[in-house]
């Protein structure tokens, strides 16, 4: 049996976004058909409420946080970097136990973004903190916008 695919909870219909809504994506659901999934929301895991103030990068993106060159703050300026790092570590530990090799994460999120994310009000190139930490562990990551790059069965 192949390992489960890891997926951002909002992409499969959980109302866990900062605005209390989901981002259900039918293409993602189709891609998950026939597989087991591990559904995760790093921001809820970090203890942030739902709904909640939006968060954003200051000074860099996900990979910069790992090097100590950036942080993630709420709109009121509260630093939530450590909470998100710890939540990401916790999810990654669980993912390793299940042998996860592939993830589908929500594009543009400061936590899950794969190619783009928010620094202040600006959409910039770069990964969210959870996506960057997961990729560093060798997990192959797609977003709902890059599913076309997925080769059938390549992760089995
Ligand atoms: S993008 Fe990630 S952190 Fe944000 S709501 Fe979706 S699963 Fe949670």
Backbone and ligand atoms as CSV (ligand in chain L), in Angstrom:
chain,resi,resn,atom,element,x,y,z
A,1,UNK,N,N,0.848,-1.201,0.000
A,1,UNK,CA,C,0.000,0.000,0.000
A,1,UNK,C,C,0.880,1.246,0.000
A,2,UNK,N,N,0.556,2.206,-0.865
A,2,UNK,CA,C,1.377,3.414,-0.956
A,2,UNK,C,C,1.112,4.331,0.239
A,3,UNK,N,N,2.094,5.160,0.601
A,3,UNK,CA,C,1.903,6.060,1.749
A,3,UNK,C,C,0.842,7.105,1.447
A,4,UNK,N,N,0.262,7.701,2.491
A,4,UNK,CA,C,-0.772,8.718,2.244
A,4,UNK,C,C,-0.176,9.971,1.626
A,5,UNK,N,N,-1.024,10.677,0.915
A,5,UNK,CA,C,-0.669,12.002,0.409
A,5,UNK,C,C,-1.034,13.017,1.471
A,6,UNK,N,N,-0.174,13.975,1.670
A,6,UNK,CA,C,-0.459,15.040,2.634
A,6,UNK,C,C,-1.150,16.181,1.893
A,7,UNK,N,N,-2.203,16.745,2.478
A,7,UNK,CA,C,-2.947,17.790,1.768
A,7,UNK,C,C,-3.382,18.889,2.739
A,8,UNK,N,N,-3.329,20.134,2.265
A,8,UNK,CA,C,-3.831,21.259,3.058
A,8,UNK,C,C,-5.329,21.093,3.292
A,9,UNK,N,N,-5.728,21.243,4.545
A,9,UNK,CA,C,-7.119,20.978,4.909
A,9,UNK,C,C,-8.111,21.860,4.148
A,10,UNK,N,N,-7.748,23.123,3.928
A,10,UNK,CA,C,-8.702,24.025,3.259
A,10,UNK,C,C,-8.984,23.589,1.825
A,11,UNK,N,N,-8.024,22.879,1.195
A,11,UNK,CA,C,-8.216,22.449,-0.198
A,11,UNK,C,C,-9.235,21.321,-0.328
A,12,UNK,N,N,-9.483,20.620,0.781
A,12,UNK,CA,C,-10.455,19.515,0.720
A,12,UNK,C,C,-11.726,19.850,1.498
A,13,UNK,N,N,-11.927,21.141,1.754
A,13,UNK,CA,C,-13.227,21.569,2.262
A,13,UNK,C,C,-13.316,21.929,3.725
A,14,UNK,N,N,-12.205,21.825,4.449
A,14,UNK,CA,C,-12.262,22.251,5.852
A,14,UNK,C,C,-12.273,23.780,5.912
A,15,UNK,N,N,-13.136,24.322,6.756
A,15,UNK,CA,C,-13.238,25.792,6.873
A,15,UNK,C,C,-12.234,26.278,7.913
A,16,UNK,N,N,-10.984,26.183,7.550
A,16,UNK,CA,C,-9.907,26.470,8.507
A,16,UNK,C,C,-9.096,27.701,8.124
A,17,UNK,N,N,-9.510,28.416,7.065
A,17,UNK,CA,C,-8.750,29.606,6.666
A,17,UNK,C,C,-8.951,30.747,7.659
A,18,UNK,N,N,-8.104,31.746,7.537
A,18,UNK,CA,C,-8.184,32.899,8.454
A,18,UNK,C,C,-9.581,33.539,8.436
A,19,UNK,N,N,-10.268,33.468,7.285
A,19,UNK,CA,C,-11.594,34.088,7.189
A,19,UNK,C,C,-12.729,33.109,7.513
A,20,UNK,N,N,-12.381,31.939,8.003
A,20,UNK,CA,C,-13.389,30.949,8.378
A,20,UNK,C,C,-13.987,30.211,7.192
A,21,UNK,N,N,-13.371,30.375,6.018
A,21,UNK,CA,C,-13.886,29.698,4.822
A,21,UNK,C,C,-12.918,28.613,4.367
A,22,UNK,N,N,-13.369,27.812,3.380
A,22,UNK,CA,C,-12.492,26.795,2.803
A,22,UNK,C,C,-12.034,27.239,1.427
A,23,UNK,N,N,-11.208,26.443,0.822
A,23,UNK,CA,C,-10.774,26.657,-0.563
A,23,UNK,C,C,-10.894,25.331,-1.313
A,24,UNK,N,N,-12.048,24.708,-1.158
A,24,UNK,CA,C,-12.276,23.403,-1.781
A,24,UNK,C,C,-11.910,23.455,-3.261
A,25,UNK,N,N,-11.102,22.480,-3.676
A,25,UNK,CA,C,-10.620,22.445,-5.054
A,25,UNK,C,C,-10.937,21.064,-5.641
A,26,UNK,N,N,-11.817,21.036,-6.627
A,26,UNK,CA,C,-12.270,19.746,-7.159
A,26,UNK,C,C,-11.161,19.010,-7.896
A,27,UNK,N,N,-10.231,19.739,-8.498
A,27,UNK,CA,C,-9.098,19.069,-9.154
A,27,UNK,C,C,-8.226,18.348,-8.132
A,28,UNK,N,N,-8.061,18.967,-6.972
A,28,UNK,CA,C,-7.291,18.307,-5.915
A,28,UNK,C,C,-8.025,17.049,-5.455
A,29,UNK,N,N,-9.329,17.161,-5.255
A,29,UNK,CA,C,-10.095,15.982,-4.830
A,29,UNK,C,C,-9.961,14.852,-5.846
A,30,UNK,N,N,-10.006,15.214,-7.131
A,30,UNK,CA,C,-9.866,14.175,-8.178
A,30,UNK,C,C,-8.492,13.517,-8.083
A,31,UNK,N,N,-7.466,14.326,-7.816
A,31,UNK,CA,C,-6.102,13.794,-7.726
A,31,UNK,C,C,-5.957,12.849,-6.532
A,32,UNK,N,N,-6.739,13.094,-5.496
A,32,UNK,CA,C,-6.640,12.280,-4.281
A,32,UNK,C,C,-7.416,10.964,-4.389
A,33,UNK,N,N,-8.270,10.873,-5.392
A,33,UNK,CA,C,-9.108,9.674,-5.527
A,33,UNK,C,C,-8.250,8.414,-5.557
A,34,UNK,N,N,-8.660,7.426,-4.782
A,34,UNK,CA,C,-7.967,6.142,-4.791
A,34,UNK,C,C,-6.768,6.093,-3.853
A,35,UNK,N,N,-6.490,7.203,-3.141
A,35,UNK,CA,C,-5.359,7.250,-2.214
A,35,UNK,C,C,-5.860,7.579,-0.816
A,36,UNK,N,N,-5.035,7.253,0.164
A,36,UNK,CA,C,-5.314,7.759,1.505
A,36,UNK,C,C,-4.664,9.137,1.640
A,37,UNK,N,N,-5.228,9.964,2.520
A,37,UNK,CA,C,-4.704,11.325,2.683
A,37,UNK,C,C,-4.443,11.598,4.147
A,38,UNK,N,N,-3.524,12.497,4.355
A,38,UNK,CA,C,-3.268,13.056,5.679
A,38,UNK,C,C,-3.607,14.538,5.576
A,39,UNK,N,N,-4.649,14.970,6.269
A,39,UNK,CA,C,-5.154,16.341,6.140
A,39,UNK,C,C,-4.575,17.205,7.259
A,40,UNK,N,N,-3.941,18.313,6.878
A,40,UNK,CA,C,-3.271,19.133,7.894
A,40,UNK,C,C,-3.564,20.616,7.689
A,41,UNK,N,N,-3.585,21.353,8.803
A,41,UNK,CA,C,-3.642,22.811,8.758
A,41,UNK,C,C,-2.601,23.350,9.750
A,42,UNK,N,N,-1.455,23.775,9.263
A,42,UNK,CA,C,-0.391,24.231,10.168
A,42,UNK,C,C,-0.822,25.390,11.068
A,43,UNK,N,N,-1.661,26.276,10.571
A,43,UNK,CA,C,-2.033,27.440,11.391
A,43,UNK,C,C,-2.952,27.032,12.541
A,44,UNK,N,N,-3.880,26.127,12.283
A,44,UNK,CA,C,-4.693,25.629,13.391
A,44,UNK,C,C,-3.833,24.812,14.350
A,45,UNK,N,N,-2.922,24.031,13.796
A,45,UNK,CA,C,-2.020,23.249,14.648
A,45,UNK,C,C,-1.185,24.167,15.548
A,46,UNK,N,N,-0.900,25.359,15.052
A,46,UNK,CA,C,-0.127,26.331,15.829
A,46,UNK,C,C,-0.968,26.995,16.913
A,47,UNK,N,N,-2.244,26.676,16.950
A,47,UNK,CA,C,-3.106,27.228,17.990
A,47,UNK,C,C,-3.756,28.541,17.606
A,48,UNK,N,N,-3.616,28.954,16.350
A,48,UNK,CA,C,-4.269,30.187,15.914
A,48,UNK,C,C,-5.765,29.909,15.763
A,49,UNK,N,N,-6.576,30.868,16.148
A,49,UNK,CA,C,-8.020,30.662,16.125
A,49,UNK,C,C,-8.551,30.728,14.697
A,50,UNK,N,N,-9.775,30.269,14.516
A,50,UNK,CA,C,-10.472,30.375,13.228
A,50,UNK,C,C,-11.870,30.913,13.484
A,51,UNK,N,N,-12.248,32.036,12.902
A,51,UNK,CA,C,-11.412,32.894,12.052
A,51,UNK,C,C,-10.318,33.593,12.866
A,52,UNK,N,N,-9.366,34.184,12.151
A,52,UNK,CA,C,-8.214,34.810,12.789
A,52,UNK,C,C,-7.727,35.968,11.921
A,53,UNK,N,N,-6.887,36.804,12.509
A,53,UNK,CA,C,-6.256,37.849,11.708
A,53,UNK,C,C,-5.333,37.193,10.686
A,54,UNK,N,N,-5.264,37.746,9.471
A,54,UNK,CA,C,-4.313,37.198,8.511
A,54,UNK,C,C,-2.865,37.349,9.003
A,55,UNK,N,N,-2.017,36.452,8.539
A,55,UNK,CA,C,-0.594,36.545,8.884
A,55,UNK,C,C,0.198,36.766,7.601
A,56,UNK,N,N,1.432,37.217,7.747
A,56,UNK,CA,C,2.261,37.537,6.576
A,56,UNK,C,C,3.730,37.518,6.967
A,57,UNK,N,N,4.583,37.408,5.959
A,57,UNK,CA,C,6.023,37.436,6.217
A,57,UNK,C,C,6.506,38.860,6.434
A,58,UNK,N,N,7.565,38.949,7.227
A,58,UNK,CA,C,8.337,40.176,7.348
A,58,UNK,C,C,9.773,39.815,7.031
A,59,UNK,N,N,10.329,40.418,5.995
A,59,UNK,CA,C,11.761,40.269,5.753
A,59,UNK,C,C,12.206,39.100,4.915
A,60,UNK,N,N,11.323,38.275,4.429
A,60,UNK,CA,C,11.756,37.135,3.618
A,60,UNK,C,C,10.593,36.196,3.380
A,61,UNK,N,N,10.905,34.902,3.171
A,61,UNK,CA,C,9.857,33.889,3.019
A,61,UNK,C,C,10.284,32.634,3.791
A,62,UNK,N,N,9.645,31.496,3.488
A,62,UNK,CA,C,9.825,30.303,4.306
A,62,UNK,C,C,11.263,29.859,4.490
A,63,UNK,N,N,12.032,29.842,3.426
A,63,UNK,CA,C,13.423,29.383,3.559
A,63,UNK,C,C,14.248,30.355,4.394
A,64,UNK,N,N,13.921,31.624,4.337
A,64,UNK,CA,C,14.655,32.619,5.133
A,64,UNK,C,C,14.374,32.433,6.622
A,65,UNK,N,N,13.168,32.005,6.950
A,65,UNK,CA,C,12.846,31.772,8.364
A,65,UNK,C,C,13.736,30.682,8.935
A,66,UNK,N,N,13.957,29.659,8.122
A,66,UNK,CA,C,14.806,28.574,8.606
A,66,UNK,C,C,16.229,29.042,8.861
A,67,UNK,N,N,16.624,30.108,8.186
A,67,UNK,CA,C,17.969,30.666,8.383
A,67,UNK,C,C,17.933,31.815,9.389
A,68,UNK,N,N,16.774,32.077,9.981
A,68,UNK,CA,C,16.665,33.150,10.977
A,68,UNK,C,C,16.637,34.549,10.380
A,69,UNK,N,N,16.298,34.656,9.091
A,69,UNK,CA,C,16.335,35.974,8.444
A,69,UNK,C,C,14.951,36.562,8.172
A,70,UNK,N,N,13.906,35.949,8.686
A,70,UNK,CA,C,12.551,36.450,8.446
A,70,UNK,C,C,11.675,36.027,9.614
A,71,UNK,N,N,10.487,36.589,9.676
A,71,UNK,CA,C,9.526,36.157,10.687
A,71,UNK,C,C,8.124,36.271,10.105
A,72,UNK,N,N,7.162,35.700,10.818
A,72,UNK,CA,C,5.767,35.780,10.389
A,72,UNK,C,C,4.995,36.512,11.486
A,73,UNK,N,N,4.227,37.497,11.053
A,73,UNK,CA,C,3.479,38.312,12.020
A,73,UNK,C,C,2.007,38.376,11.630
A,74,UNK,N,N,1.173,38.642,12.642
A,74,UNK,CA,C,-0.229,38.958,12.374
A,74,UNK,C,C,-0.324,40.415,11.955
A,75,UNK,N,N,-1.509,40.801,11.455
A,75,UNK,CA,C,-1.662,42.196,11.014
A,75,UNK,C,C,-1.429,43.187,12.145
A,76,UNK,N,N,-1.650,42.761,13.389
A,76,UNK,CA,C,-1.405,43.683,14.517
A,76,UNK,C,C,0.060,43.676,14.951
A,77,UNK,N,N,0.902,42.940,14.227
A,77,UNK,CA,C,2.336,42.941,14.518
A,77,UNK,C,C,2.792,41.827,15.440
A,78,UNK,N,N,1.856,41.045,15.992
A,78,UNK,CA,C,2.252,39.953,16.885
A,78,UNK,C,C,3.058,38.901,16.129
A,79,UNK,N,N,4.203,38.534,16.682
A,79,UNK,CA,C,5.079,37.550,16.048
A,79,UNK,C,C,4.574,36.134,16.352
A,80,UNK,N,N,4.259,35.361,15.315
A,80,UNK,CA,C,3.783,33.983,15.503
A,80,UNK,C,C,4.753,32.982,14.877
A,81,UNK,N,N,5.979,33.422,14.643
A,81,UNK,CA,C,6.964,32.571,13.963
A,81,UNK,C,C,7.218,31.271,14.733
A,82,UNK,N,N,7.490,31.387,16.025
A,82,UNK,CA,C,7.854,30.192,16.791
A,82,UNK,C,C,6.702,29.193,16.835
A,83,UNK,N,N,5.485,29.691,16.988
A,83,UNK,CA,C,4.320,28.798,17.016
A,83,UNK,C,C,4.204,28.022,15.703
A,84,UNK,N,N,4.453,28.717,14.599
A,84,UNK,CA,C,4.327,28.049,13.296
A,84,UNK,C,C,5.474,27.076,13.040
A,85,UNK,N,N,6.664,27.416,13.504
A,85,UNK,CA,C,7.781,26.471,13.354
A,85,UNK,C,C,7.490,25.204,14.156
A,86,UNK,N,N,7.040,25.370,15.388
A,86,UNK,CA,C,6.777,24.202,16.226
A,86,UNK,C,C,5.635,23.359,15.650
A,87,UNK,N,N,4.586,24.021,15.154
A,87,UNK,CA,C,3.473,23.285,14.544
A,87,UNK,C,C,3.945,22.525,13.303
A,88,UNK,N,N,4.783,23.155,12.511
A,88,UNK,CA,C,5.292,22.495,11.299
A,88,UNK,C,C,6.136,21.284,11.671
A,89,UNK,N,N,6.987,21.446,12.678
A,89,UNK,CA,C,7.807,20.299,13.124
A,89,UNK,C,C,6.916,19.147,13.565
A,90,UNK,N,N,5.864,19.473,14.292
A,90,UNK,CA,C,4.980,18.441,14.806
A,90,UNK,C,C,4.289,17.690,13.666
A,91,UNK,N,N,3.825,18.437,12.660
A,91,UNK,CA,C,3.171,17.786,11.513
A,91,UNK,C,C,4.182,16.947,10.732
A,92,UNK,N,N,5.387,17.453,10.587
A,92,UNK,CA,C,6.410,16.717,9.836
A,92,UNK,C,C,6.765,15.408,10.550
A,93,UNK,N,N,6.823,15.451,11.877
A,93,UNK,CA,C,7.076,14.203,12.622
A,93,UNK,C,C,5.994,13.179,12.309
A,94,UNK,N,N,4.736,13.626,12.302
A,94,UNK,CA,C,3.624,12.721,12.001
A,94,UNK,C,C,3.732,12.219,10.553
A,95,UNK,N,N,4.034,13.131,9.636
A,95,UNK,CA,C,4.134,12.742,8.219
A,95,UNK,C,C,5.216,11.685,8.021
A,96,UNK,N,N,6.321,11.832,8.757
A,96,UNK,CA,C,7.404,10.843,8.629
A,96,UNK,C,C,6.950,9.474,9.129
A,97,UNK,N,N,6.176,9.474,10.212
A,97,UNK,CA,C,5.689,8.201,10.743
A,97,UNK,C,C,4.842,7.465,9.707
A,98,UNK,N,N,4.104,8.238,8.917
A,98,UNK,CA,C,3.250,7.639,7.876
A,98,UNK,C,C,3.980,7.439,6.555
A,99,UNK,N,N,5.216,7.854,6.476
A,99,UNK,CA,C,5.993,7.654,5.251
A,99,UNK,C,C,5.601,8.565,4.110
A,100,UNK,N,N,5.047,9.736,4.429
A,100,UNK,CA,C,4.586,10.661,3.384
A,100,UNK,C,C,5.735,11.055,2.452
A,101,UNK,N,N,5.467,11.009,1.150
A,101,UNK,CA,C,6.479,11.417,0.165
A,101,UNK,C,C,6.027,12.572,-0.698
A,102,UNK,N,N,4.711,12.829,-0.708
A,102,UNK,CA,C,4.161,13.840,-1.610
A,102,UNK,C,C,3.084,14.647,-0.893
A,103,UNK,N,N,3.100,15.962,-1.130
A,103,UNK,CA,C,2.088,16.818,-0.529
A,103,UNK,C,C,1.455,17.733,-1.566
A,104,UNK,N,N,0.190,18.094,-1.318
A,104,UNK,CA,C,-0.509,19.096,-2.132
A,104,UNK,C,C,-0.922,20.211,-1.186
A,105,UNK,N,N,-0.313,21.377,-1.357
A,105,UNK,CA,C,-0.511,22.466,-0.408
A,105,UNK,C,C,-1.111,23.686,-1.093
A,106,UNK,N,N,-1.715,24.525,-0.267
A,106,UNK,CA,C,-2.439,25.696,-0.776
A,106,UNK,C,C,-1.485,26.831,-1.156
A,107,UNK,N,N,-1.540,27.180,-2.424
A,107,UNK,CA,C,-0.672,28.251,-2.938
A,107,UNK,C,C,-0.982,29.584,-2.272
A,108,UNK,N,N,0.057,30.374,-2.086
A,108,UNK,CA,C,0.011,31.766,-1.606
A,108,UNK,C,C,-0.132,31.924,-0.091
A,109,UNK,N,N,-0.333,30.847,0.617
A,109,UNK,CA,C,-0.441,30.961,2.075
A,109,UNK,C,C,0.948,31.174,2.688
A,110,UNK,N,N,1.061,31.982,3.748
A,110,UNK,CA,C,2.353,32.128,4.441
A,110,UNK,C,C,2.799,30.825,5.116
A,111,UNK,N,N,1.885,29.892,5.285
A,111,UNK,CA,C,2.240,28.590,5.848
A,111,UNK,C,C,2.441,27.546,4.757
A,112,UNK,N,N,1.470,27.428,3.867
A,112,UNK,CA,C,1.449,26.335,2.893
A,112,UNK,C,C,1.913,26.721,1.488
A,113,UNK,N,N,2.077,27.979,1.183
A,113,UNK,CA,C,2.397,28.414,-0.179
A,113,UNK,C,C,3.596,27.678,-0.769
A,114,UNK,N,N,3.510,27.309,-2.022
A,114,UNK,CA,C,4.551,26.504,-2.670
A,114,UNK,C,C,5.455,27.354,-3.557
A,115,UNK,N,N,4.875,28.230,-4.345
A,115,UNK,CA,C,5.696,29.076,-5.222
A,115,UNK,C,C,5.598,30.555,-4.852
A,116,UNK,N,N,4.477,30.912,-4.264
A,116,UNK,CA,C,4.269,32.326,-3.927
A,116,UNK,C,C,3.618,32.454,-2.551
A,117,UNK,N,N,3.885,33.582,-1.930
A,117,UNK,CA,C,3.315,33.831,-0.608
A,117,UNK,C,C,3.247,35.338,-0.383
A,118,UNK,N,N,2.765,35.737,0.786
A,118,UNK,CA,C,2.599,37.171,1.050
A,118,UNK,C,C,3.683,37.704,1.975
A,119,UNK,N,N,4.314,38.763,1.528
A,119,UNK,CA,C,5.200,39.546,2.405
A,119,UNK,C,C,4.515,40.905,2.552
A,120,UNK,N,N,4.027,41.169,3.752
A,120,UNK,CA,C,3.168,42.340,3.908
A,120,UNK,C,C,1.964,42.165,2.992
A,121,UNK,N,N,1.646,43.197,2.239
A,121,UNK,CA,C,0.508,43.102,1.307
A,121,UNK,C,C,0.923,42.593,-0.068
A,122,UNK,N,N,2.218,42.333,-0.246
A,122,UNK,CA,C,2.728,41.975,-1.572
A,122,UNK,C,C,2.799,40.464,-1.757
A,123,UNK,N,N,2.328,40.011,-2.925
A,123,UNK,CA,C,2.485,38.614,-3.297
A,123,UNK,C,C,3.882,38.457,-3.894
A,124,UNK,N,N,4.714,37.613,-3.288
A,124,UNK,CA,C,6.111,37.482,-3.725
A,124,UNK,C,C,6.446,36.021,-4.012
A,125,UNK,N,N,7.516,35.787,-4.753
A,125,UNK,CA,C,7.980,34.418,-4.980
A,125,UNK,C,C,8.581,33.872,-3.698
A,126,UNK,N,N,8.262,32.617,-3.404
A,126,UNK,CA,C,8.808,32.008,-2.197
A,126,UNK,C,C,7.800,31.068,-1.571
A,127,UNK,N,N,8.296,30.263,-0.632
A,127,UNK,CA,C,7.450,29.249,-0.003
A,127,UNK,C,C,6.958,29.709,1.358
A,128,UNK,N,N,5.844,29.136,1.777
A,128,UNK,CA,C,5.394,29.306,3.149
A,128,UNK,C,C,6.315,28.535,4.092
A,129,UNK,N,N,6.179,28.815,5.377
A,129,UNK,CA,C,7.097,28.200,6.351
A,129,UNK,C,C,6.905,26.686,6.412
A,130,UNK,N,N,5.682,26.208,6.445
A,130,UNK,CA,C,5.465,24.762,6.515
A,130,UNK,C,C,5.950,24.095,5.227
A,131,UNK,N,N,5.626,24.681,4.089
A,131,UNK,CA,C,6.055,24.093,2.810
A,131,UNK,C,C,7.571,24.002,2.739
A,132,UNK,N,N,8.266,25.048,3.169
A,132,UNK,CA,C,9.725,25.048,3.103
A,132,UNK,C,C,10.321,23.980,4.019
A,133,UNK,N,N,9.765,23.862,5.214
A,133,UNK,CA,C,10.290,22.856,6.148
A,133,UNK,C,C,9.998,21.445,5.658
A,134,UNK,N,N,8.829,21.252,5.057
A,134,UNK,CA,C,8.469,19.925,4.536
A,134,UNK,C,C,9.371,19.544,3.357
A,135,UNK,N,N,9.612,20.496,2.484
A,135,UNK,CA,C,10.470,20.212,1.328
A,135,UNK,C,C,11.889,19.865,1.778
A,136,UNK,N,N,12.353,20.540,2.819
A,136,UNK,CA,C,13.698,20.251,3.325
A,136,UNK,C,C,13.819,18.804,3.803
A,137,UNK,N,N,12.704,18.205,4.175
A,137,UNK,CA,C,12.700,16.808,4.616
A,137,UNK,C,C,12.584,15.836,3.440
A,138,UNK,N,N,12.584,16.366,2.223
A,138,UNK,CA,C,12.578,15.499,1.049
A,138,UNK,C,C,11.205,15.178,0.499
A,139,UNK,N,N,10.174,15.817,1.030
A,139,UNK,CA,C,8.821,15.576,0.512
A,139,UNK,C,C,8.619,16.402,-0.751
A,140,UNK,N,N,8.097,15.773,-1.795
A,140,UNK,CA,C,7.826,16.488,-3.039
A,140,UNK,C,C,6.507,17.234,-2.891
A,141,UNK,N,N,6.514,18.512,-3.236
A,141,UNK,CA,C,5.339,19.335,-2.954
A,141,UNK,C,C,4.759,19.931,-4.231
A,142,UNK,N,N,3.453,19.823,-4.338
A,142,UNK,CA,C,2.696,20.470,-5.411
A,142,UNK,C,C,1.696,21.416,-4.756
A,143,UNK,N,N,1.205,22.360,-5.532
A,143,UNK,CA,C,0.070,23.158,-5.066
A,143,UNK,C,C,-1.105,22.846,-5.986
A,144,UNK,N,N,-2.257,23.422,-5.653
A,144,UNK,CA,C,-3.423,23.222,-6.520
A,144,UNK,C,C,-3.177,23.820,-7.901
A,145,UNK,N,N,-2.181,24.695,-8.003
A,145,UNK,CA,C,-1.886,25.342,-9.281
A,145,UNK,C,C,-0.808,24.620,-10.074
A,146,UNK,N,N,-0.141,23.641,-9.477
A,146,UNK,CA,C,0.941,22.948,-10.191
A,146,UNK,C,C,0.667,21.455,-10.345
A,147,UNK,N,N,-0.589,21.056,-10.168
A,147,UNK,CA,C,-0.915,19.631,-10.293
A,147,UNK,C,C,-0.596,19.102,-11.679
A,148,UNK,N,N,-0.585,20.005,-12.671
A,148,UNK,CA,C,-0.282,19.583,-14.039
A,148,UNK,C,C,1.130,19.045,-14.190
A,149,UNK,N,N,2.019,19.353,-13.218
A,149,UNK,CA,C,3.402,18.874,-13.287
A,149,UNK,C,C,3.554,17.462,-12.746
A,150,UNK,N,N,2.490,16.958,-12.154
A,150,UNK,CA,C,2.497,15.652,-11.497
A,150,UNK,C,C,2.484,14.561,-12.553
A,151,UNK,N,N,3.460,13.681,-12.503
A,151,UNK,CA,C,3.447,12.540,-13.427
A,151,UNK,C,C,2.722,11.394,-12.750
A,152,UNK,N,N,1.777,10.790,-13.474
A,152,UNK,CA,C,0.940,9.744,-12.886
A,152,UNK,C,C,1.793,8.657,-12.266
A,153,UNK,N,N,1.510,8.403,-10.976
A,153,UNK,CA,C,2.146,7.278,-10.309
A,153,UNK,C,C,3.585,7.471,-9.927
A,154,UNK,N,N,4.164,8.658,-10.094
A,154,UNK,CA,C,5.598,8.819,-9.894
A,154,UNK,C,C,6.000,8.680,-8.432
A,155,UNK,N,N,5.043,8.857,-7.524
A,155,UNK,CA,C,5.382,8.839,-6.097
A,155,UNK,C,C,5.235,7.457,-5.497
A,156,UNK,N,N,4.766,6.477,-6.283
A,156,UNK,CA,C,4.495,5.159,-5.719
A,156,UNK,C,C,5.789,4.393,-5.490
L,1,LIG,S1,S,-3.422,27.297,3.594
L,1,LIG,FE1,FE,-2.603,25.865,5.104
L,1,LIG,S2,S,-2.522,27.014,7.023
L,1,LIG,FE2,FE,-3.875,28.142,5.636
L,1,LIG,S3,S,-5.933,27.402,6.105
L,1,LIG,FE3,FE,-5.162,26.152,4.418
L,1,LIG,S4,S,-4.248,24.376,5.446
L,1,LIG,FE4,FE,-4.497,25.959,7.014
